[in-house]
Amino acid sequence: MAVLELANVSKHFGAIQAVSDVSLSIDPGQVVGLMGDNGAGKSTLVKIIAGNFKPSQGIMRMDGQDLVLHKPVDARRHGIEIVHQDLALCDNLTAAANVFLGRELRRGLGPVSILDYASMYRRAGEIFTELKSETRPRDLVRRMSGGQRQAVAIARTMLSKAKIVLMDEPTAAISVRQVAEVLNLIRQLRDSGIAVVLISHRMPDVFDVADRVIVMRRGRKVADKTIASSSPEEVTGLITGAIETAAA
């Protein structure tokens, strides 16, 4: 069963049609590349899935049940997490503190309690081990590489037992070595049974790690193909409009 389905989803802002009649489904443990030029509707579609926008029309389903989201916290409650391009990390805190930010563990009796740092360090370390990341729980974020920062942001999603992780340009503006780290993190999510939507302009990354690629242009879905049945040349043509719709 698909973990997430969209049926004829559209979104308009006054006279502007940002997303038009998009249908798709994503299975557990599947990596889907979402590609398109600026203004193609990718960000709006992702914000609909993340609970930032309500669709103007259409239906969303999760695990076969109708899904209505009023705000991002509703999406998180259903297991939909987003890793923003800026990662939204606190540079002055440790990796573990960032993983548990807003969800800190406490211990104590009655009305008096203190932060349970030992448990948070231990659990964060377990998640980094699951991700096969070299990130350490006590490391300060400000001293981390781009790949390690991504590991911290992804660890937060695993703490909340995500079913779907939406990743916005995770390999932008980082080194080649760090790109390889991030792509490995995505594979670890996939191997854990978590679905990943990878929003990216980097064709090699999508063709390296994704199972499927969805291409949007002017608010419409113009392709939804397995990576094996497409090519970077075809996707480029679909993004630019040189190819109207994908070949079957």
Solvent accessible surface area in square Angstrom, and as a share of the most:
residue,aa,sasa,rsa
1,M,175,0.78
2,A,16,0.12
3,V,5,0.03
4,L,0,0.00
5,E,54,0.24
6,L,5,0.02
7,A,27,0.21
8,N,77,0.40
9,V,0,0.00
10,S,4,0.03
11,K,29,0.12
12,H,89,0.40
13,F,84,0.35
14,G,68,0.66
15,A,111,0.86
16,I,121,0.61
17,Q,90,0.40
18,A,18,0.14
19,V,0,0.00
20,S,15,0.10
21,D,73,0.38
22,V,0,0.00
23,S,41,0.27
24,L,17,0.08
25,S,47,0.30
26,I,3,0.02
27,D,64,0.33
28,P,77,0.48
29,G,21,0.20
30,Q,30,0.14
31,V,0,0.00
32,V,1,0.01
33,G,0,0.00
34,L,4,0.02
35,M,2,0.01
36,G,1,0.01
37,D,79,0.41
38,N,126,0.65
39,G,78,0.75
40,A,4,0.03
41,G,9,0.09
42,K,13,0.05
43,S,73,0.47
44,T,19,0.11
45,L,1,0.01
46,V,8,0.04
47,K,83,0.35
48,I,0,0.00
49,I,4,0.02
50,A,6,0.04
51,G,1,0.01
52,N,76,0.39
53,F,60,0.25
54,K,102,0.43
55,P,35,0.22
56,S,49,0.31
57,Q,109,0.49
58,G,35,0.34
59,I,80,0.41
60,M,6,0.03
61,R,77,0.28
62,M,10,0.04
63,D,55,0.29
64,G,35,0.33
65,Q,131,0.58
66,D,103,0.53
67,L,10,0.05
68,V,93,0.53
69,L,5,0.02
70,H,123,0.55
71,K,108,0.46
72,P,60,0.38
73,V,71,0.41
74,D,15,0.08
75,A,1,0.01
76,R,109,0.40
77,R,166,0.60
78,H,82,0.37
79,G,7,0.07
80,I,4,0.02
81,E,13,0.06
82,I,45,0.23
83,V,6,0.03
84,H,86,0.38
85,Q,96,0.43
86,D,117,0.60
87,L,19,0.09
88,A,60,0.46
89,L,28,0.14
90,C,46,0.28
91,D,65,0.34
92,N,103,0.53
93,L,54,0.27
94,T,27,0.16
95,A,0,0.00
96,A,2,0.01
97,A,29,0.22
98,N,0,0.00
99,V,0,0.00
100,F,4,0.02
101,L,73,0.36
102,G,67,0.64
103,R,74,0.27
104,E,67,0.30
105,L,70,0.35
106,R,148,0.54
107,R,139,0.51
108,G,55,0.53
109,L,162,0.81
110,G,72,0.69
111,P,141,0.89
112,V,108,0.62
113,S,47,0.30
114,I,93,0.47
115,L,52,0.26
116,D,19,0.10
117,Y,120,0.45
118,A,67,0.52
119,S,21,0.13
120,M,8,0.03
121,Y,41,0.16
122,R,143,0.52
123,R,75,0.27
124,A,0,0.00
125,G,19,0.18
126,E,78,0.35
127,I,0,0.00
128,F,4,0.02
129,T,102,0.59
130,E,86,0.39
131,L,4,0.02
132,K,159,0.67
133,S,26,0.17
134,E,140,0.63
135,T,5,0.03
136,R,158,0.58
137,P,27,0.17
138,R,165,0.60
139,D,30,0.16
140,L,40,0.20
141,V,0,0.00
142,R,132,0.48
143,R,187,0.68
144,M,18,0.08
145,S,33,0.21
146,G,17,0.17
147,G,1,0.01
148,Q,43,0.19
149,R,60,0.22
150,Q,8,0.04
151,A,1,0.01
152,V,0,0.00
153,A,3,0.02
154,I,0,0.00
155,A,0,0.00
156,R,45,0.16
157,T,3,0.02
158,M,22,0.10
159,L,35,0.18
160,S,36,0.23
161,K,163,0.69
162,A,7,0.06
163,K,89,0.38
164,I,0,0.00
165,V,0,0.00
166,L,0,0.00
167,M,0,0.00
168,D,43,0.22
169,E,21,0.09
170,P,3,0.02
171,T,2,0.01
172,A,36,0.28
173,A,114,0.88
174,I,39,0.20
175,S,56,0.36
176,V,131,0.75
177,R,158,0.58
178,Q,37,0.16
179,V,10,0.06
180,A,51,0.40
181,E,48,0.21
182,V,0,0.00
183,L,9,0.05
184,N,78,0.40
185,L,6,0.03
186,I,0,0.00
187,R,61,0.22
188,Q,32,0.14
189,L,0,0.00
190,R,68,0.25
191,D,99,0.51
192,S,68,0.44
193,G,40,0.38
194,I,15,0.08
195,A,0,0.00
196,V,0,0.00
197,V,6,0.03
198,L,1,0.01
199,I,7,0.04
200,S,1,0.01
201,H,96,0.43
202,R,91,0.33
203,M,31,0.14
204,P,97,0.61
205,D,5,0.03
206,V,0,0.00
207,F,42,0.17
208,D,82,0.43
209,V,4,0.03
210,A,10,0.08
211,D,57,0.29
212,R,31,0.11
213,V,1,0.01
214,I,3,0.01
215,V,0,0.00
216,M,0,0.00
217,R,38,0.14
218,R,209,0.76
219,G,1,0.01
220,R,134,0.49
221,K,66,0.28
222,V,22,0.12
223,A,6,0.05
224,D,51,0.27
225,K,25,0.10
226,T,69,0.40
227,I,27,0.14
228,A,104,0.81
229,S,64,0.41
230,S,20,0.13
231,S,37,0.24
232,P,55,0.34
233,E,129,0.58
234,E,26,0.12
235,V,1,0.00
236,T,65,0.38
237,G,8,0.08
238,L,1,0.00
239,I,29,0.15
240,T,94,0.55
241,G,25,0.24
242,A,90,0.70
243,I,65,0.33
244,E,121,0.54
245,T,92,0.53
246,A,26,0.20
247,A,68,0.53
248,A,146,1.13
